[in-house]
Amino acid sequence: MIGDYKGTVKNKVVTALLQAYHDCLDYDGLKSILIEAGLLDLKDIKEIDPDKSLDYFSFKKIITAQNILLYECKRLLFEIGRKMSFYLFPFGKNFEEIVNELNESIDTDWRVKIIESSEQLYRIEVKNCIFCTQTGVPCDLFIGFMVHSLQKSLTTDKEVSHEIQILSEDSLRDFILTLIIKKCS
């Protein structure tokens, strides 16, 4: 892997991601990703202190392995992101708190920032998305995570759709994610 991979990711983020893999891919799928990443020893991470951290380099190895093994599995990655949202923030936090805690839990050179919010939409700027592939394909896992994080903070008569706008051809890992809130039909 090319690049600078300094920083840390709290174990609770890693645990939520691995649990989402387990739910969507079963135990063998989870193991396949960890074997590809060379980190099979993390399969039992839920027994580790959730407030401690994993180095960002190891986390990026997991994401890279995921993106290799699940290449072009857009719906599956979206569902993994949705499940990860549930495991990381089951309920009781509003959307702004989730964005802030996510930034605090992943300490590296990325940023997720709400740049506009109203009753109809949230516009989120993502800089240097850590969940995107090295090729810069926008990240269905992270989009699924954000859509579901907002969805579960709303009443049941509302639903969330999304649009993505890439900010630069030079860095497809920088984008604006617009989450649109509508009444269910």
Backbone as a printed PyTorch tensor [residue, N CA C, xyz], in Angstrom:
tensor([[[  0.8370,  -1.1710,   0.0000],
         [  0.0000,   0.0000,   0.0000],
         [  0.8850,   1.2380,   0.0000]],

        [[  0.5270,   2.1680,  -0.8280],
         [  1.2800,   3.4000,  -0.9420],
         [  0.5740,   4.4650,  -0.1180]],

        [[  1.3260,   5.2970,   0.5490],
         [  0.7080,   6.4060,   1.2660],
         [  1.1580,   6.4810,   2.7040]],

        [[  0.6790,   7.4910,   3.3690],
         [  1.0090,   7.7550,   4.7550],
         [ -0.1590,   7.2950,   5.6150]],

        [[  0.0620,   6.2820,   6.4420],
         [ -1.0130,   5.6880,   7.2270],
         [ -0.7560,   5.8700,   8.7130]],

        [[ -0.7460,   7.1110,   9.1450],
         [ -0.5520,   7.4140,  10.5540],
         [ -1.8970,   7.7020,  11.1880]],

        [[ -2.0220,   7.3060,  12.4350],
         [ -3.2440,   7.5640,  13.1690],
         [ -3.7330,   6.3160,  13.8670]],

        [[ -4.9140,   6.4350,  14.4560],
         [ -5.5120,   5.3150,  15.1760],
         [ -7.0130,   5.2590,  14.9240]],

        [[ -7.5530,   4.0830,  15.1390],
         [ -8.9920,   3.8460,  15.0230],
         [ -9.4130,   3.1100,  16.2900]],

        [[-10.3920,   3.6600,  17.0030],
         [-10.8330,   3.0190,  18.2490],
         [-11.3560,   1.6110,  17.9600]],

        [[-11.0770,   0.7210,  18.8980],
         [-11.5060,  -0.6710,  18.7510],
         [-13.0150,  -0.8000,  18.5550]],

        [[-13.7980,   0.1280,  19.1090],
         [-15.2570,   0.0190,  18.9480],
         [-15.6630,   0.1790,  17.4860]],

        [[-14.9130,   0.9570,  16.7110],
         [-15.1870,   1.1010,  15.2770],
         [-14.8340,  -0.2050,  14.5630]],

        [[-13.6740,  -0.7580,  14.8990],
         [-13.2290,  -2.0120,  14.2810],
         [-14.1880,  -3.1360,  14.6400]],

        [[-14.5910,  -3.2090,  15.8940],
         [-15.5350,  -4.2400,  16.3350],
         [-16.8630,  -4.1280,  15.5910]],

        [[-17.3740,  -2.9090,  15.4380],
         [-18.6390,  -2.7080,  14.7100],
         [-18.5020,  -3.1630,  13.2580]],

        [[-17.3700,  -2.8390,  12.6280],
         [-17.1390,  -3.2590,  11.2450],
         [-17.0590,  -4.7800,  11.1360]],

        [[-16.3200,  -5.4150,  12.0420],
         [-16.1760,  -6.8760,  11.9860],
         [-17.4990,  -7.5770,  12.2720]],

        [[-18.2990,  -7.0270,  13.1850],
         [-19.6180,  -7.6090,  13.4540],
         [-20.5210,  -7.4700,  12.2300]],

        [[-20.4200,  -6.3440,  11.5320],
         [-21.2090,  -6.1550,  10.3030],
         [-20.7740,  -7.1620,   9.2330]],

        [[-19.4540,  -7.3980,   9.1100],
         [-18.9750,  -8.4400,   8.1810],
         [-19.5840,  -9.7820,   8.5600]],

        [[-19.5420, -10.1050,   9.8490],
         [-20.0570, -11.3900,  10.3100],
         [-21.5350, -11.5380,   9.9720]],

        [[-22.3290, -10.4840,  10.1920],
         [-23.7640, -10.5420,   9.8860],
         [-24.0310, -10.7070,   8.3960]],

        [[-23.2850,  -9.9870,   7.5770],
         [-23.5560,  -9.9740,   6.1290],
         [-22.8360, -11.0740,   5.3610]],

        [[-21.6820, -11.4940,   5.8470],
         [-20.8490, -12.4390,   5.0960],
         [-20.6690, -13.7710,   5.8120]],

        [[-21.1920, -13.8920,   7.0140],
         [-21.0340, -15.0370,   7.8860],
         [-19.5720, -15.1190,   8.3650]],

        [[-19.3010, -16.1020,   9.2010],
         [-17.9800, -16.2020,   9.8150],
         [-16.8810, -16.4280,   8.7780]],

        [[-17.1800, -17.2200,   7.7440],
         [-16.1690, -17.4820,   6.7170],
         [-15.8200, -16.2250,   5.9250]],

        [[-16.7800, -15.3820,   5.6460],
         [-16.5060, -14.1260,   4.9500],
         [-15.6650, -13.1860,   5.7980]],

        [[-16.0000, -13.1070,   7.0770],
         [-15.2030, -12.3040,   8.0120],
         [-13.7610, -12.8000,   8.0370]],

        [[-13.5980, -14.1170,   8.1690],
         [-12.2450, -14.6910,   8.1860],
         [-11.5060, -14.4260,   6.8780]],

        [[-12.1950, -14.5080,   5.7570],
         [-11.5520, -14.2770,   4.4540],
         [-10.9760, -12.8660,   4.3690]],

        [[-11.7390, -11.8870,   4.8410],
         [-11.2440, -10.5050,   4.8200],
         [-10.0310, -10.3630,   5.7310]],

        [[-10.1150, -10.9350,   6.9360],
         [ -8.9930, -10.8170,   7.8710],
         [ -7.7590, -11.5870,   7.3970]],

        [[ -7.9560, -12.7140,   6.7510],
         [ -6.8110, -13.4600,   6.1910],
         [ -6.1720, -12.6460,   5.0720]],

        [[ -6.9840, -12.0930,   4.1770],
         [ -6.4620, -11.2540,   3.0870],
         [ -5.6840, -10.0640,   3.6390]],

        [[ -6.1460,  -9.5190,   4.7720],
         [ -5.4740,  -8.3750,   5.3990],
         [ -4.2580,  -8.8050,   6.2270]],

        [[ -4.1120, -10.1080,   6.4630],
         [ -3.0280, -10.5870,   7.3050],
         [ -3.2720, -10.2940,   8.7810]],

        [[ -4.5420, -10.2200,   9.1790],
         [ -4.8940,  -9.8420,  10.5480],
         [ -5.9180, -10.7950,  11.1640]],

        [[ -5.7560, -12.0870,  10.9270],
         [ -6.7190, -13.0650,  11.4190],
         [ -6.8600, -13.0220,  12.9440]],

        [[ -5.8350, -12.5760,  13.6340],
         [ -5.9030, -12.5030,  15.0990],
         [ -6.9560, -11.5200,  15.5900]],

        [[ -7.4790, -10.6610,  14.7280],
         [ -8.5140,  -9.7010,  15.1270],
         [ -9.9180, -10.3030,  15.1470]],

        [[-10.0620, -11.5440,  14.7490],
         [-11.4020, -12.1320,  14.6690],
         [-12.1250, -12.1480,  16.0090]],

        [[-11.3940, -12.0810,  17.0970],
         [-12.0080, -12.0590,  18.4270],
         [-11.8280, -10.7120,  19.1180]],

        [[-11.8110,  -9.6270,  18.3500],
         [-11.5490,  -8.2940,  18.8940],
         [-12.6130,  -7.8240,  19.8790]],

        [[-13.8250,  -8.3830,  19.8110],
         [-14.8820,  -7.9060,  20.7050],
         [-14.5450,  -8.1330,  22.1770]],

        [[-13.5450,  -8.9660,  22.4350],
         [-13.1150,  -9.2000,  23.8130],
         [-12.1060,  -8.1570,  24.2780]],

        [[-11.6900,  -7.2570,  23.4040],
         [-10.6880,  -6.2430,  23.7100],
         [-11.3850,  -4.9570,  24.1620]],

        [[-10.7010,  -4.1700,  24.9690],
         [-11.2310,  -2.8920,  25.4630],
         [-11.6570,  -2.0020,  24.2920]],

        [[-12.9510,  -1.6060,  24.2280],
         [-13.4390,  -0.8190,  23.0890],
         [-12.8540,   0.5920,  23.0120]],

        [[-12.3220,   1.0990,  24.1210],
         [-11.7680,   2.4510,  24.1070],
         [-10.2980,   2.4910,  23.7130]],

        [[ -9.6830,   1.3250,  23.5980],
         [ -8.3050,   1.2950,  23.0920],
         [ -8.3660,   1.4030,  21.5750]],

        [[ -7.2010,   1.4750,  20.9370],
         [ -7.1760,   1.7430,  19.4980],
         [ -6.3180,   0.7520,  18.7260]],

        [[ -6.6420,   0.6290,  17.4640],
         [ -5.8620,  -0.1160,  16.4810],
         [ -5.1440,   0.9100,  15.6240]],

        [[ -3.9290,   0.6020,  15.2250],
         [ -3.2210,   1.5610,  14.3690],
         [ -3.9240,   1.6630,  13.0170]],

        [[ -3.8810,   2.8620,  12.4440],
         [ -4.5870,   3.1280,  11.1920],
         [ -4.0740,   2.2550,  10.0530]],

        [[ -2.7810,   1.9470,  10.0300],
         [ -2.2230,   1.1070,   8.9780],
         [ -2.9290,  -0.2550,   8.9500]],

        [[ -3.1330,  -0.8550,  10.1190],
         [ -3.8270,  -2.1500,  10.1900],
         [ -5.2870,  -2.0160,   9.7610]],

        [[ -5.9410,  -0.9400,  10.2040],
         [ -7.3290,  -0.7090,   9.7970],
         [ -7.4250,  -0.5840,   8.2760]],

        [[ -6.5080,   0.1600,   7.6830],
         [ -6.5360,   0.3500,   6.2270],
         [ -6.2980,  -0.9700,   5.5010]],

        [[ -5.5190,  -1.8780,   6.1100],
         [ -5.3300,  -3.2060,   5.5160],
         [ -6.6570,  -3.9640,   5.4730]],

        [[ -7.4750,  -3.8190,   6.5070],
         [ -8.7920,  -4.4660,   6.5280],
         [ -9.6730,  -3.8820,   5.4240]],

        [[ -9.7070,  -2.5580,   5.3180],
         [-10.5390,  -1.9050,   4.3010],
         [-10.0610,  -2.2830,   2.8970]],

        [[ -8.7560,  -2.3300,   2.6970],
         [ -8.2160,  -2.7130,   1.3850],
         [ -8.5930,  -4.1530,   1.0500]],

        [[ -8.4800,  -5.0690,   2.0250],
         [ -8.8730,  -6.4620,   1.8010],
         [-10.3620,  -6.5560,   1.4680]],

        [[-11.1750,  -5.7990,   2.2050],
         [-12.6150,  -5.7580,   1.9320],
         [-12.8710,  -5.3040,   0.5070]],

        [[-12.2060,  -4.2430,   0.0950],
         [-12.4500,  -3.6900,  -1.2330],
         [-11.9490,  -4.5960,  -2.3510]],

        [[-10.9400,  -5.4040,  -2.0730],
         [-10.4670,  -6.3900,  -3.0590],
         [-11.4800,  -7.5310,  -3.1740]],

        [[-11.8790,  -8.0770,  -2.0350],
         [-12.7610,  -9.2500,  -2.0450],
         [-14.2040,  -8.9200,  -2.4060]],

        [[-14.6240,  -7.6900,  -2.1490],
         [-16.0110,  -7.3010,  -2.4240],
         [-16.0890,  -6.2610,  -3.5350]],

        [[-15.1400,  -6.2790,  -4.4410],
         [-15.0820,  -5.3230,  -5.5340],
         [-16.3930,  -5.3220,  -6.3160]],

        [[-16.9870,  -4.1330,  -6.4870],
         [-18.2330,  -3.9130,  -7.2280],
         [-19.4660,  -4.5440,  -6.5720]],

        [[-19.3730,  -4.9290,  -5.3080],
         [-20.5360,  -5.4460,  -4.5720],
         [-21.2030,  -4.2880,  -3.8470]],

        [[-21.7210,  -3.3680,  -4.6120],
         [-22.2320,  -2.1070,  -4.0750],
         [-23.3490,  -2.2880,  -3.0460]],

        [[-24.3150,  -3.1070,  -3.3280],
         [-25.4320,  -3.3160,  -2.3930],
         [-24.9660,  -3.9910,  -1.1070]],

        [[-24.0620,  -4.9280,  -1.2510],
         [-23.5350,  -5.6270,  -0.0810],
         [-22.7210,  -4.6710,   0.7930]],

        [[-21.8880,  -3.8490,   0.1830],
         [-21.1120,  -2.8710,   0.9510],
         [-22.0270,  -1.8560,   1.6370]],

        [[-23.0790,  -1.4260,   0.9520],
         [-24.0560,  -0.5100,   1.5520],
         [-24.6890,  -1.1660,   2.7840]],

        [[-25.0420,  -2.4390,   2.6710],
         [-25.6530,  -3.1670,   3.7880],
         [-24.6550,  -3.3450,   4.9380]],

        [[-23.3980,  -3.5940,   4.6360],
         [-22.3760,  -3.6900,   5.6870],
         [-22.2710,  -2.3550,   6.4210]],

        [[-22.3040,  -1.2530,   5.6930],
         [-22.2800,   0.0650,   6.3100],
         [-23.4970,   0.3080,   7.1890]],

        [[-24.6470,  -0.1380,   6.7220],
         [-25.8830,   0.0010,   7.5020],
         [-25.7740,  -0.7680,   8.8140]],

        [[-25.2930,  -1.9940,   8.7380],
         [-25.1320,  -2.8170,   9.9440],
         [-24.0780,  -2.2150,  10.8730]],

        [[-22.9990,  -1.7120,  10.2950],
         [-21.9460,  -1.0990,  11.1080],
         [-22.5060,   0.0780,  11.9000]],

        [[-23.3830,   0.8530,  11.2800],
         [-24.0210,   1.9840,  11.9620],
         [-24.7980,   1.5090,  13.1800]],

        [[-25.5020,   0.4180,  13.0360],
         [-26.2700,  -0.1230,  14.1500],
         [-25.3530,  -0.5670,  15.2860]],

        [[-24.2840,  -1.2690,  14.9590],
         [-23.3910,  -1.7740,  16.0040],
         [-22.5750,  -0.6630,  16.6660]],

        [[-22.2110,   0.3570,  15.9200],
         [-21.4040,   1.4340,  16.4900],
         [-22.2660,   2.3950,  17.3170]],

        [[-23.4500,   2.7180,  16.8220],
         [-24.3580,   3.6480,  17.5060],
         [-25.7550,   3.0550,  17.5050]],

        [[-26.0490,   2.1020,  18.4170],
         [-27.3510,   1.4280,  18.3630],
         [-28.5310,   2.3940,  18.3400]],

        [[-28.6530,   3.2810,  19.2850],
         [-29.7130,   4.2930,  19.3140],
         [-29.3620,   5.2930,  20.4040]],

        [[-30.0850,   6.4010,  20.4420],
         [-29.8990,   7.3610,  21.5100],
         [-28.9860,   8.5300,  21.1810]],

        [[-28.4380,   8.5760,  19.9930],
         [-27.5990,   9.7100,  19.5980],
         [-28.2380,  10.3920,  18.4010]],

        [[-28.1500,  11.7090,  18.3860],
         [-28.6400,  12.3880,  17.1950],
         [-27.5420,  12.3680,  16.1280]],

        [[-27.8970,  12.7650,  14.9350],
         [-26.9840,  12.6420,  13.8010],
         [-25.7100,  13.4700,  13.9890]],

        [[-25.8390,  14.6580,  14.5230],
         [-24.6700,  15.5150,  14.7460],
         [-23.6930,  14.8720,  15.7290]],

        [[-24.2280,  14.2440,  16.7870],
         [-23.3780,  13.5420,  17.7510],
         [-22.6520,  12.3760,  17.0960]],

        [[-23.3270,  11.6710,  16.2240],
         [-22.7060,  10.5380,  15.5340],
         [-21.5390,  11.0160,  14.6750]],

        [[-21.7320,  12.0940,  13.9170],
         [-20.6520,  12.6230,  13.0740],
         [-19.4700,  13.0570,  13.9350]],

        [[-19.7350,  13.7570,  15.0370],
         [-18.6530,  14.1900,  15.9170],
         [-17.9030,  13.0150,  16.5270]],

        [[-18.6340,  12.0280,  17.0160],
         [-17.9860,  10.8730,  17.6380],
         [-17.2100,  10.0500,  16.6070]],

        [[-17.7090,   9.9760,  15.3960],
         [-16.9910,   9.2630,  14.3380],
         [-15.6440,   9.9340,  14.0670]],

        [[-15.6380,  11.2620,  13.9790],
         [-14.3820,  11.9920,  13.7870],
         [-13.4260,  11.7750,  14.9520]],

        [[-13.9470,  11.7120,  16.1710],
         [-13.1020,  11.4910,  17.3520],
         [-12.5930,  10.0550,  17.4300]],

        [[-13.3680,   9.1080,  16.9340],
         [-13.0010,   7.6930,  17.0280],
         [-11.9880,   7.2700,  15.9790]],

        [[-11.8940,   8.0270,  14.9000],
         [-10.9350,   7.7230,  13.8310],
         [-10.0110,   8.9140,  13.7090]],

        [[ -8.8290,   8.7770,  14.3020],
         [ -7.8730,   9.8720,  14.3850],
         [ -6.8130,   9.7130,  13.2950]],

        [[ -7.0780,  10.3280,  12.1580],
         [ -6.1300,  10.3190,  11.0460],
         [ -6.4160,  11.5460,  10.1880]],

        [[ -5.9190,  11.5660,   8.9750],
         [ -6.0430,  12.7600,   8.1260],
         [ -7.3430,  12.7970,   7.3110]],

        [[ -8.4450,  12.4510,   7.9240],
         [ -9.7250,  12.5440,   7.2470],
         [-10.6300,  13.4950,   8.0180]],

        [[-11.7360,  13.8850,   7.3970],
         [-12.6840,  14.7620,   8.0670],
         [-14.0790,  14.5370,   7.4900]],

        [[-15.0330,  14.4540,   8.3850],
         [-16.4420,  14.3920,   8.0140],
         [-17.0870,  15.5900,   8.6910]],

        [[-17.7300,  16.4490,   7.8910],
         [-18.2600,  17.6990,   8.4320],
         [-19.6440,  17.9750,   7.8380]],

        [[-20.5910,  18.2810,   8.7050],
         [-21.9140,  18.7000,   8.2500],
         [-21.7820,  20.1500,   7.8170]],

        [[-22.0390,  20.4200,   6.5250],
         [-21.8980,  21.7910,   6.0320],
         [-23.2490,  22.4760,   5.8280]],

        [[-24.3280,  21.6870,   5.8670],
         [-25.6680,  22.2580,   5.7580],
         [-26.6490,  21.2660,   6.3690]],

        [[-27.5970,  21.7880,   7.1130],
         [-28.6290,  20.9030,   7.6520],
         [-29.9580,  21.6420,   7.7290]],

        [[-31.0130,  20.8950,   7.4860],
         [-32.3750,  21.4150,   7.5850],
         [-33.2820,  20.2190,   7.8430]],

        [[-34.5720,  20.4750,   7.8830],
         [-35.5150,  19.3710,   8.0740],
         [-35.6000,  18.4790,   6.8400]],

        [[-35.1430,  18.9900,   5.6880],
         [-35.2400,  18.2250,   4.4420],
         [-33.9360,  17.5530,   4.0210]],

        [[-32.7940,  18.0290,   4.5360],
         [-31.5370,  17.4250,   4.0770],
         [-30.3730,  17.7240,   5.0030]],

        [[-29.3610,  16.8920,   4.8610],
         [-28.0460,  17.1290,   5.4470],
         [-27.0520,  17.0450,   4.3100]],

        [[-26.1660,  18.0110,   4.2580],
         [-25.0790,  17.9920,   3.2800],
         [-23.7910,  17.8010,   4.0770]],

        [[-23.0640,  16.7330,   3.7410],
         [-21.8700,  16.3530,   4.4890],
         [-20.6640,  16.3930,   3.5640]],

        [[-19.6390,  17.0960,   4.0020],
         [-18.3840,  17.1390,   3.2550],
         [-17.4600,  16.0750,   3.8370]],

        [[-16.9450,  15.2240,   2.9630],
         [-16.0240,  14.1640,   3.3710],
         [-14.6960,  14.4260,   2.6730]],

        [[-13.6640,  14.5910,   3.4660],
         [-12.3150,  14.8230,   2.9350],
         [-11.4560,  13.6170,   3.2650]],

        [[-10.8270,  13.0530,   2.2460],
         [ -9.8810,  11.9530,   2.3960],
         [-10.5550,  10.7400,   3.0570]],

        [[-11.6780,  10.3130,   2.5190],
         [-12.4660,   9.2130,   3.0920],
         [-11.6030,   7.9730,   3.2900]],

        [[-11.5730,   7.4810,   4.5040],
         [-10.7320,   6.3230,   4.7990],
         [-11.3710,   5.0080,   4.3640]],

        [[-12.6430,   5.0280,   4.0390],
         [-13.3220,   3.8090,   3.6280],
         [-13.2940,   3.5920,   2.1120]],

        [[-12.8910,   4.6040,   1.3610],
         [-12.8380,   4.4910,  -0.0950],
         [-11.6500,   3.6390,  -0.5280]],

        [[-11.7570,   3.0960,  -1.7140],
         [-10.6570,   2.3020,  -2.2460],
         [ -9.5080,   3.2110,  -2.6610]],

        [[ -8.3720,   2.6170,  -2.8580],
         [ -7.2070,   3.3690,  -3.3040],
         [ -7.4470,   3.9620,  -4.6930]],

        [[ -8.3290,   3.3590,  -5.4640],
         [ -8.6180,   3.8830,  -6.7950],
         [ -9.5780,   5.0570,  -6.7540]],

        [[-10.1010,   5.3450,  -5.5730],
         [-10.9440,   6.5290,  -5.4200],
         [-12.4040,   6.3200,  -5.7380]],

        [[-12.8630,   5.0830,  -5.8330],
         [-14.2760,   4.8300,  -6.0730],
         [-15.0450,   5.2440,  -4.8200]],

        [[-16.0770,   6.0880,  -4.9530],
         [-16.8260,   6.4910,  -3.7690],
         [-17.3190,   5.2810,  -2.9830]],

        [[-17.3890,   5.4350,  -1.7260],
         [-17.5320,   4.3090,  -0.8170],
         [-18.9700,   3.9790,  -0.4560]],

        [[-19.4520,   2.8760,  -0.9450],
         [-20.8160,   2.4430,  -0.6470],
         [-20.9760,   2.0620,   0.8190]],

        [[-19.9380,   1.5190,   1.4410],
         [-20.0010,   1.1840,   2.8520],
         [-20.2270,   2.4400,   3.6860]],

        [[-19.4560,   3.4710,   3.4630],
         [-19.5820,   4.6980,   4.2480],
         [-20.9230,   5.3870,   3.9630]],

        [[-21.3670,   5.3540,   2.7230],
         [-22.6650,   5.9410,   2.3790],
         [-23.7850,   5.2020,   3.1240]],

        [[-23.7300,   3.8740,   3.1220],
         [-24.7090,   3.0860,   3.8710],
         [-24.6830,   3.4070,   5.3510]],

        [[-23.4860,   3.5980,   5.8890],
         [-23.3310,   3.9710,   7.2890],
         [-24.0020,   5.3110,   7.5780]],

        [[-23.7510,   6.3020,   6.7410],
         [-24.3020,   7.6400,   6.9640],
         [-25.8210,   7.6690,   6.7640]],

        [[-26.3090,   7.0170,   5.7120],
         [-27.7550,   6.9840,   5.4550],
         [-28.4780,   6.3640,   6.6450]],

        [[-27.9890,   5.2330,   7.1270],
         [-28.6740,   4.5630,   8.2340],
         [-28.5120,   5.3300,   9.5450]],

        [[-27.3680,   5.9620,   9.7560],
         [-27.1710,   6.7560,  10.9730],
         [-28.2050,   7.8770,  11.0520]],

        [[-28.4800,   8.5160,   9.9190],
         [-29.5000,   9.5600,   9.8980],
         [-30.8970,   8.9450,  10.0020]],

        [[-31.1460,   7.8710,   9.2630],
         [-32.4660,   7.2310,   9.2420],
         [-32.9320,   6.8610,  10.6420]],

        [[-32.0570,   6.2900,  11.4420],
         [-32.4830,   5.8380,  12.7680],
         [-32.6690,   6.9840,  13.7590]],

        [[-32.2400,   8.2020,  13.3840],
         [-32.4790,   9.3560,  14.2570],
         [-33.7810,  10.0710,  13.9020]],

        [[-34.4750,   9.6000,  12.8700],
         [-35.7290,  10.2150,  12.4180],
         [-36.9290,   9.4070,  12.8990]],

        [[-38.1060,   9.9760,  12.7560],
         [-39.3310,   9.2400,  13.0530],
         [-39.5760,   8.2090,  11.9480]],

        [[-40.4090,   7.2330,  12.2400],
         [-40.6210,   6.1290,  11.3010],
         [-41.3600,   6.5170,  10.0360]],

        [[-41.9600,   7.7060,   9.9930],
         [-42.6790,   8.1260,   8.7930],
         [-41.7790,   8.8470,   7.7880]],

        [[-40.4610,   8.8280,   8.0380],
         [-39.5180,   9.4860,   7.1250],
         [-38.4820,   8.4900,   6.6350]],

        [[-37.9830,   8.7570,   5.4330],
         [-36.9430,   7.9190,   4.8490],
         [-35.8380,   8.7980,   4.2820]],

        [[-34.6690,   8.1910,   4.0850],
         [-33.4910,   8.9390,   3.6380],
         [-33.0030,   8.3680,   2.3120]],

        [[-32.7910,   9.2570,   1.3490],
         [-32.1110,   8.8920,   0.1030],
         [-30.8290,   9.7160,   0.0470]],

        [[-30.0140,   9.4760,  -0.9580],
         [-28.7320,  10.1890,  -0.9950],
         [-28.3020,  10.5240,  -2.4200]],

        [[-27.4470,  11.5300,  -2.5010],
         [-26.7740,  11.9180,  -3.7450],
         [-25.3240,  12.1720,  -3.3820]],

        [[-24.4350,  11.9430,  -4.3370],
         [-23.0130,  12.1680,  -4.0890],
         [-22.4620,  13.0810,  -5.1710]],

        [[-21.5900,  13.9720,  -4.7550],
         [-20.9270,  14.8890,  -5.6880],
         [-19.4230,  14.8230,  -5.4020]],

        [[-18.6710,  14.3400,  -6.3780],
         [-17.2100,  14.2720,  -6.2470],
         [-16.6590,  15.6920,  -6.3630]],

        [[-15.7660,  16.0520,  -5.4570],
         [-15.2570,  17.4260,  -5.4370],
         [-14.1280,  17.6660,  -6.4250]],

        [[-13.3440,  16.6230,  -6.7210],
         [-12.1930,  16.8270,  -7.5880],
         [-11.8420,  15.5330,  -8.3090]],

        [[-11.5040,  15.6440,  -9.5720],
         [-11.0590,  14.4650, -10.3230],
         [ -9.7220,  13.9490,  -9.7920]],

        [[ -8.9620,  14.8280,  -9.1420],
         [ -7.6600,  14.4330,  -8.5960],
         [ -7.7950,  13.5550,  -7.3590]],

        [[ -8.8330,  13.7580,  -6.5840],
         [ -9.0320,  12.9850,  -5.3630],
         [-10.4950,  12.6030,  -5.2450]],

        [[-10.8220,  11.4090,  -5.7090],
         [-12.2030,  10.9500,  -5.6470],
         [-12.6070,  10.5810,  -4.2220]],

        [[-11.6730,  10.6710,  -3.2770],
         [-11.9570,  10.3970,  -1.8770],
         [-12.4960,  11.6380,  -1.1610]],

        [[-12.6160,  12.7440,  -1.8890],
         [-13.2020,  13.9710,  -1.3530],
         [-14.5420,  14.1720,  -2.0520]],

        [[-15.6170,  14.2210,  -1.2720],
         [-16.9310,  14.3430,  -1.8880],
         [-17.9180,  14.9960,  -0.9370]],

        [[-19.0320,  15.4070,  -1.5130],
         [-20.1670,  15.9180,  -0.7530],
         [-21.2570,  14.8460,  -0.8260]],

        [[-21.7120,  14.4340,   0.3310],
         [-22.7970,  13.4660,   0.4250],
         [-24.0310,  14.2210,   0.8920]],

        [[-25.0670,  14.2180,   0.0730],
         [-26.3170,  14.8780,   0.4230],
         [-27.3110,  13.8010,   0.8350]],

        [[-27.7950,  13.9100,   2.0580],
         [-28.7930,  12.9840,   2.5830],
         [-30.1410,  13.7140,   2.5660]],

        [[-31.0650,  13.1890,   1.7800],
         [-32.3610,  13.8270,   1.5540],
         [-33.4240,  13.1230,   2.3850]],

        [[-34.1420,  13.9030,   3.1800],
         [-35.1740,  13.3580,   4.0680],
         [-36.5470,  13.6040,   3.4330]],

        [[-37.3040,  12.5100,   3.2710],
         [-38.6430,  12.6110,   2.6830],
         [-39.6410,  11.8710,   3.5570]],

        [[-40.8780,  12.2740,   3.4590],
         [-41.9430,  11.5070,   4.1060],
         [-42.1430,  10.2080,   3.3400]],

        [[-42.3520,   9.1280,   4.0550],
         [-42.6020,   7.8400,   3.3990],
         [-43.8980,   7.9170,   2.6160]],

        [[-43.9100,   7.2420,   1.4770],
         [-45.1300,   7.2920,   0.6560],
         [-46.0440,   6.1270,   0.9430]]])
